[in-house]
Amino acid sequence: MSTQEFIQHLYAQLKKVDTTFPDKELAEQFIDQVFNFLFLPNKKHHLYSDLEKELNILRGHLSSLVYDVTHKEEKAEKHTETFFAAIPALYETLIKDAQALLQFDPAARSVEEVLVAYPGFYATAVYRLSHQLWEQGVEILPRLFTEYAHSRTGVDIHPGAHIGEGFCIDHGTGIVIGETTVIGNNVKIYQGVTLGALHVSKEAITKRHPTIEDNVTIYAGATILGGETVIGKDSIIGGNVWLTYSVPSFSVVYHKSEVKVRDKNPFPEPLNFVI
């Protein structure tokens, strides 16, 4: 392929992306603006009307992003209205997530600290906002949001996952939660946990990822795989556990490590030969 042919090919490909995907930087700016609007104090918000103005700006921003996906103004406006109508309920759920983190993590001093400083909460917030759009049937945009949160926090939550209230991510780095994962209420997850699939499948209707019932704690480095795998309520999954089968409620599953003391003299004394 000549340079001119390559440039033509590249131009066509980039044009296709440009007409199919919303602007990535604008999408990242929007999700940060929504998070900041909901949880971070802003000196510009002196009056109630200031919040109203910013909310209207956010509405216009989202409508533009959704239009880039749907290419239909009426559809973009409808999705925008539905999303912002859901914000009060999403906010209440996220405050419950923050309260769960405060209760569970002895290092946390206040809900405000969790809102401002905890990457696990940020990842959860972006997931819940993205999941709302995913449920509305908006394509591409929810993935851009959650992948942005992934890049910032190391927490990879697919927007299609279903996660209950009081969700607690401690530390967060390296967590992976797949598309068809179902997580109940008051579940706590440590860093390095994978809730993944046993095999790769393109069948959209197939449940590939596990179900985690209420009040389960999953410690660091645990891997739980498979769409038929169910972790029963009130169970504890220990660190570095590898699970591809279900466990009943109130189970404790742990990885048994084995310690062997090395011989102080593992090698025989060298022999001295005199010739």
N, C-alpha and C positions, 0 to 999 in steps of 0.2 A: 504494500500500500504506500503510495507516494505521500509526501507531506500535505499536498493540497487535498488529496482524497481523505486523509485522516482528519484534517481541519473541517471538511464538509461533514464527515461522519460525526465528529464531536459536536459541531454546531447543531445538527439534527437531534442528537441525543439530549443536549442541554436544553434545547427548545421544548422537547417532549417533557422533560422534568419540570421546566418552568411553567408549563400549562397544566401540569398534573398535581404538583405539590405546592403547598403554601410556602411563603418565605420562612426559612428555618430560623433566622435571627429574630424576625418579628414574632414568631411563635414562642421562642424562648423568652423574649422580653415580656410577652403577654402573661405567661404563666408566673413569672416572677412578680409582675405587677399585681396580679390577683392575690398571690400569697402575701405580698407586702400590704395590700389593701386590707386584707382580713386580719393579719396578725402583727404587723410591725407598726409602731407609732410613727407618725409623720407630722413634723412641725407645720406643714402646710394645712393640716386639718384643724383650723381654728374654730370652724363653725360646722354645724350639721349640714349646711348647704354645700360645704366643700366636699364632703363625702358623697353627696348626691351627684355633684359634677364629675367626680372621678369615676363613680359607678357608670355614668353615662358614657364616659370616654372608653371604659373597658368594654361596654356593650358594642360600641362602634368598632373597636379593635377586633373583638371576636367575630363579629359579623363579617368583617373583611376577610379574616382568615378562613372562615367556613365557606365563604363565597368562592375563594380560590380552590376549594375542594369540590364544591357542588356545581359551581358556575350557574347557580340559580338564585337570584336575589330573594325571592319569596321564601325559598327553603332555608337560606342562610339566616333570614330574620326569624323564622320559626324556631330553628335550632338555638339561636341566641336567646330568645325569650324563654324557651324551656330550660336552658342551662342556668340562667340567672334566677329563674323561679325556684330552682333546686338549691341555690346557694345557702339560704337560711338553715335548711336541714343538714346540708353538708358541713356547715360551720359547727352546728351542735355536735355532730358525730366526731369532728376533728378535735373539739374541746374535750370530749370524752377520751379520745386517744391520748391527748396531752396529759390529762389527769391520771390515766393509767400509767404513763411513763413516770410521772411524779411519784405515784404510789409505789412503783416497782423499783425504781432506781434510787438507791440511797445517796447518790451523788447529786441528784436534782434537788434544788432548793425551792423552786416555785414553778407554777404553770407558765408564768411569763418567761422564765429561763428556758423551759422546754420549747416554747414557741419560737424564741429568738435564736437559740444556740444548738438545738439538737438536729443533726442531719437525718436521723431516722424519722423524726416528725415531719421534716420537710419532704422526704421521699413519700411518706404516707399521704401528706396533703396533696402533692402533685398527682399521686395515684388516684385519690378519691375524685379529684376534679376531672381527671382524664377518663376515669371509669364512667362518670356521668355522660360525657360525650360519646363514649364507646357504646353505652346502652341506648343512646339516641340514634345510633347508626352513622355517626360522623366518622368518616374514614381518614386514615393517615395522621391527622392532627393529634389524636390522643397518643399515638406512638412517638411523635416528635416530643411531646411534653414529658413522657415517662423516660425516654432515652436521654433527655436533657438532665432530668433528676438523677439518672444513672451515672452520667458523666460527672455530676457534682458530688454525689454521695457514695458511689460504689454500690448502691442498692438498685437492683434490677427487678421492678415489678411490672408485669404485663398489665395494661389497662383492662384486659378482659377478665382478670382474676376477680373472684368474689370474696370480699373480706368483711367480717363483722365488726361490731363496735369494740372499743377498748383495746385496739390493736397496739402492741408495744414492740418496737424494734430497738434493741439495746446495741449501741455501737454501730451496727449496720453494715459495715464494709463487707463486700463479697456475698451478700444475700441475693438469691435468685428465686423468684416466684413466677411460675409459668402461667400461661394464658387460661387454662381450664382448672386451675387450683381453686378450691373452695376452703375458706378459713372461717371458723366460727367466731364467737364473741370471747373477749378477754384472753386472746392468744399472745404469748410472749416468744419472741424469736431473737436469738443472738447472732453475732457476726458469722459469716461463712456458711450459713444454712442454705441448702438447695432443695427446693420443692419442684422437682422436675419430671421429665417423661422417661419411660423405659426405652422408647424407640421413637424415631422421627416419622411423623405421618402428616400428610397434607389434607387429611379428611377433617373438615372444619367441625363436624358434629361429634367427633371422637373426643371423649374425656381422657386426656393423656397425663394429667397431673393429679397429685393426691388430694384427699379431703382431710382437713384438720378440724376436729370438733372443738367444742367450747373448752376454755380453761386449760389448754395444753401449753406446756413450756418446752421449747426446743433449744437445746444448748449448742454452743459454737461448733461449727464444722460438721453438723449432722446432714446427711443426705437422705431424702425420702422421695422415692420414685414410683410412678405408675398411677394410672387413672383409677384403678380398682383398689389402691392402697388407702385405707382409712385409719387415721389415728384417733382412737376413742377419747371421749371427753375426760378431762382431769388427768391426763397422762403426762409423764415426763420422759422426754427423749434426751438421753445424755449426749455429751460431746463426742464427735467423730463416729457416731452410729451410722450404719448404712442399712436402710430399710427398703425392701421391695414387696413387703406383705403387710397386711393389716394387723393392728394390735387392739385388744379390747379396752374399754374404759378403765381408768384407774391403773393403767400399766406403768411400770418403770422399766425403760429399756436403756441399757448402758453398754459401752464398749469395754471389754475386759482386756486390760493391758497386762503384759507379762514382763517381769523384771528379772534379768539374769545377771548375777555378779560375775564380772570377768575375773578369770584367774590372774593373780598377781604375776605369775610366771607362765604365760601362755605358750612359750616356746622352750624346747629343751636347751640345756646349756651347750654352748658350742664345744665341739671336740677339737683338741689340739693334737696335731700329728707332727711327729718329728721324723724327718727322713735323713 
